[in-house]
Amino acid sequence: MRVPLHWLREYVDIDDISSGELAERLSHTGSAVDFVERFAPGVSGVVVGRVLEVADVPESEKLVISKIDVGEHGSLTILAGAKNFVADDRVAVARVGATVTTMDGPLAARPMVGGKYTSQGMLCSAHELGIGDDHAGILVLDPEAPIGADVADLLGLGSDVFEFEIYPNRPDQMSILGIAREVAVLYGRALRMPDTSVVEEGPKATDRTSVEIEDTEGCPRYLARVIEGVTFATSPALVRARLSACGVRPLGNLIDATNYVLLLTGQPLHAFDLDKLAEERIVVRSARAGEKLTTLDGQDRLLDTEDLVIADGVDAQALAGIMGGGQSEVGPGTERVLLESAHFQPVSIARTSRRHHLRSEASARFERGSDPEMVPDAAAIAVELMRRWAGGVVAQGSVDEGRAPERRRLSLRIERIPKILGIAVDKGEVSTILSGLGCEVTEVGERLDLTAPSWRPDLEREIDVVEEVARLHGYEKIPAVLTHGARGGRSVHQMLRERTRDALLGAGLSEATLSTFISRDDIDAIGYEGEVVEVSNPMTEDQRQLRPSLFPGLLSAAQRNVAHGVSSVRLFEFGKIFRGWPKDAALPDETEHVAFVLHGELNEHWSLPARMPDALDAVGLIDLVLDELGIEGRTLGGDPASLFHPGRAANVILGEQMVGRFGELRPSVARAFDLKSPVVVGGLSLEPLFSAAPDDLTVRPLPTQPPVLRDISMWLSDEVSAGDVAETIRSAAGPFLESVHVLDEYRADDGRRSLAFGLRFRAPDRTLRAEDADEARQAVVIAVMERHRAEIR
Amino acid sequence: MSEVVGELEQLRAEAETAIAAATSLAELDEIQNRYLGRKQSRLKEILRDIRELPNEEKRVVGPAGNRLSQDLEASLALKRAEIERASEEELLATDRIDLTMPGRTPLRGAPNPLREVMRKIEDAFIGIGYKIAEGPEAETDWNNFEALNTPPDHPARSLMDTYYLDTPDGIPQALLRTHTSPVQVRVMESQQPPIYVICPGRVFRREDITVTSGAIFHQIEGLAVDEGLTFQHLRGTIEVYVEAAFGPGTKARLVPSFYPFTEPSAELQVSCPVCGGSGCNHCAQGWIGMGGCGMVDPNVFTFCGIDPERYTGFAFGMGIDRVAMKRFGVPDSRLLLSGDLRFLEQFRGIPVR
């Protein structure tokens, strides 16, 4: 909502308040001023002149030469390029040295020579003053405009305009009067209400038309006024200036009158050409099945039977409270006007507006709740403006069907104020605040009984009133006091997540946060064939799916990094993934995962050879995380998913449950993400993973006896895994084996694989003899030979 | 004085002279061998032959011999230490490593700015007794809107353009949460006060992705419900948030605003980190809107089964993306969701204040 201060000050005195202070005060009391800007700031030195004479320039088809009285500066001779003005008209004169606005910016008026004539300035068009598109004709001002007066002052050019952010609960602020009322309360000043008297010299309105409301719930009140004998023309310059300052295009007097009053009072109005209404009457009803309407924006709309329409005796002529129809539009040629001022139910307007994706100044107000008692006043103001601007005769009275809802009554317990705000506010001040807002206030002991003003649909409950007291008393007057809860802290799950995060950061991976939305192509690229959850209204088609895996996002991020010249990509992400809907569940299957990607040459230090990552890096990262979480006994197994290289990937299993998977990508999958192999990814599902983390840790006593070490090297065929051999060693090595680990892997020239294991023996209560260790090693040798056909080296 | 004692004195003089003159550990080894060696040294010979001496002499020669032996050991040890020290100094005088070469830094990842900001705010609230509550990103309409006093036709719904999900037949249409407030609903529906929680998480708004904001955001909301909580406590708690999010010295103020689920409601504004409050093109007259807050609307308590006459409470919510962008001068919101290492690696030394 744009509010020109030049207009606002007609209703409340603000001349002694700077616009900066006013904006600050309003913002601090709930009327948020988004920004302040000056309207048509480029105009200066332009004065009102009276045309003394005007004559064609004989040498030119276009030019006229005029003599203009500009008051104390005498009279000027001015050439003009338009012929739409006559002697005695008031015009805007830019004397030499004045500036006006043009499409290319400000323009200074200079003496101009046309043939043998010299122009001592220029006559301005509306466009040159910044108040409309009209630049063909000279702007003719109000006949009462004082000669010599500054045009900018007269029209409010260069005056500050406040842009307010309107909250959904404050429709009353969507008007000049509403803001004026707020200012009046804040500064304790009088609010001047606009004049609502009408010169009515025509027949009775009820003799000219009738109104029938079929849907009294959707339309509690409908009032029509009639004016006849009007002439459609441009509006006075001041009106056009104000509409322009508010961002509304001037469209001609009959339409401008409705818009002007809408901006002034917040009550939307609509002007119908009465001659175009079948049977010259109004029916407020629901649209009929299949009914169509062409709205003023030129759209043909198929109506829904839940849409409320304003119809004549036959057809729908307007989408009630939202937009009129082109068929009964007023315009040049209109002689008789039916002016609508009505109250509509917010929900009905909101639904229709949403259904047709159609918003207007009117619907914005009706869907938040308009003032039902403003209906007759707004109509009176507007019809009188039409009479003044367009001539004609106003019919007596109005056709007024339905009625305004009762004003709401509510109570405020004074003790609720400190209970909510923490401070007491004096009962007298509370009463003053609420009366200023338009409430009728009755004091009943420690309670105030209130009747809410008709323009404040948001005042329904006690708490709504407490809020009014808080904002007008001033939030800044409420001191800050710290309070605290009882037992705070992270949950076990949250702490384990932090531990996992720190482990991965410490392992040289950076944490990414990536999009939840993902394209179908990316889902297909990783070979995911399970259920997917989709958004029904995505912004673009490639954001329709919710990610069923963290891998595609990480792979795309890796690709982008490579494209930017990052040679080594090591990223991880924590995030939610979505996999279809469990039967009858209210929400989709949503689980939290962590995943990582490794790609590109890993160059730990210049003194070490760079190397490519492989699946063992993934094993190491997974084991690092498990270690940090205190989880032991993981196994690898199952068939890797199709995105993986089948020989370089595995699932991570704890007990019977799969908690994750990792491996190198199948080259074709890497290529789908524009990545060169090898690409290593891995992921873990947090819920099952964290549930395996132990609650306790008990320290083992430090060994008192020395260990005995033995090595075994053996040739193995490629089918035999190191893990299986280690398992065999553990089972065969007897009670003194403390640990076994891989020492070395070696491939001979003929491709044979050799593994060396280190065994550590220890007895808890005595020094182990060399013979004991040798005996155990011999048992191991026999076992690996038997079980794995190992050939001891 | 016996002849033998005289010989011992002579040996002492010889040996001490030799020790003093020695310049290497090898020489000292040779001297040790010569004067104290078990087999060939004259001193050991004397001590071995002592039993053949008369008793009188035994009493003198024995102790004298032993004393000489101990004294020579001590002299040798002193000299040895002296020579070792000298040779160490000589070595250190020339041994050098070029410390301007790159060090062997262990690999380390870069933290995520969103997560770091959240963790800092979480820690601040843990410090004043809050728990951290989380909930699903896909939500029901009830939890996201209706229980928060925002029925289907409420005008506030149009302020939050919502992503809806293709939901199986027979199930009310689910959506992607537009704020983390549904977590508050879940908390209030599952427990009675006192409640002190903060709710960090990812939220979604169906908006065009621009330099300043995307369709995916991260929020932290807070909720306190207890007996006797007032707007004063809201203001005190907001100060904790502001310091954690923006660092000490940031000015903050609350100005009236509107949210369907709080009343009175306020917008949190902080002094602009770019101009410091004097006004620039990043802010409105020196202030930047950084979130909303207010006293929990009694309707919300009623929807969640909490007695609004007995309990009061406050709630607040802030966008973490905006905090990170303002605090670290992030020029484009899309960087936060990019996984771009050139961006992330700049957060290694992220300030703790």
Interface residues (C-beta under 8 A of the other chain):
Chain A: A23 E24 S27 H28 T29 G30 A32 D34 F35 Y167 P168 N169 R170 P346 V347 A350 R351 R354 E367 R368 P418 K419 I420 L421 G422 I423 R461 I463 D464 V466 E467 A470 R471 Y475 E476 I478 P479 A480 V481 L482 T483 H484 G485 A486 R487 G488 G489 R490 S491 Q494 E498 R501 L504 L505 G506 A507 G508 L509 S510 E511 A512 T513 L514 S515 T516 F517 V533 E534 V535 S536 N537 P538 M539 Q543 L546 G553 L554 A557 A558 R560 N561 H564 V566 V569 R570 L571 F572 E573 G575 K576 F578 W581 D584 A585 A586 L587 P588 E590 E604 H605 W606 S607
Chain B: P102 R104 T105 P106 L107 R108 G109 A110 P111 N112 L114 R115 R119 E122 F125 I126 G127 I128 G129 Y130 K131 I132 E134 P136 E137 A138 E139 T140 D153 H154 P155 A156 S158 L159 Y163 Y164 L165 D166 T167 P168 G170 I171 P172 Q173 A174 L176 P194 Y196 R202 F204 R206 D208 I209 A215 I216 H218 A224 D226 L229 T230 F231 Q232 H233 R235 G236 T237 I238 E239 V240 R253 L254 V255 P256 S257 F258 P260 E263 P264 S265 A266 E267 A284 Q285 M295 D297 P298 T312 L336 L337 S338 G339 D340 L341 R342 L344 E345
